[in-house]
Amino acid sequence: MVVSWGFIPDSQLEAVLALRTLGFRWIWLDGDRELALREYLALGRLKSAWNRQLTKIANHIDPAIDELSPLVIDTFDAHQERRPLEEIVREVLASSR
């Protein structure tokens, strides 16, 4: 299971926890917050929505992080650019071996 910034933590966490108990691996696509904000705003989204999302993550995901034991994948490279999808997929597949 892959969870990224696109999901709503307060309404989806129960489903994520249920799938985790069934043996699904939880993968969190993450990255530097300022870089992620830049990408978020470039999509035409509002900063107020970003702030609400971070609050939901802090209140609902962070307390459950130990139970979920996610594989955290950084989506940005050392040059502060978004990593190619193929590279991220290779990292996910390599971690499942």
Buried (B, 14 or more C-beta within 10 A) or exposed (E): EBBEBEBEBEEBBEEBEEEBEEEEBBBBBBBEEEBBBEBBEEEEBEEEEBEEBBEBBEEBBEEBEEEBEBBEBBBBEEEEEBBEEEEBEEBBEEEEE
